Amino acid sequence: AQMVQRGHSYAIVDEVDSILVDEARTPLIISGPLEDRSEMYNTIDTFIIQLQPQDYEIDEKQKTSIFTEEGTEKLENMLRDAGLLKGESLYDVENVAIVHHVNNALKAHRLFQRDKDYIVRNGEIVIIDEFTGRMMPGRRYSEGLHQALEAKEHVAIQPENQTLASVTFQNYFR
């Protein structure tokens, strides 16, 4: 038997403009825990802070970052010395998880600013909504970015979650 939710007769929504317009693309997510990788986040964080501006390129408008060849070489040497690099290159298929960690750490350090994009309150990273400027306690960035921010700010790293299901507010209320 498949578990489903019965149809809605009606809904009472406080601040409907906030829910259906401001939060239109924000998904509601059901998630489950993944293995604890907090040590990896802390280790990678120590490598990222050693990089110089010529080691990466940042596009603040698109919120993207990439490593230059020089930066990739530096990272590969640090990862190899720490015993974390498998194979010859950072971009070998067995290093996919490491690439994910270093990319998130670079974003956390160079694209996200404390007191603008997030605050640290009671030992936790609290996201600030970029459109409204409101704090969003209980919300977390996905794909390991939140953990990279926690490593950057030296607060307790919460375990990653995997998304099991998601739906936007608009689709939920259809």
Secondary structure, DSSP 8 states (H G I E B T S, - for coil): --------S----TTHHIIIIITTT-EEEEEEE----HHHHHHHHHHHTT--GGGEEEETTTTEEEE-HHHHHHHHHHHHHTT---SS-TTSGGGHHHHHHHHHHHHHHHT--BTTTEEEETTEEEEE-TTT--EETT---STTHHHHHHHHTT------EEEEEEEEHHHHT-
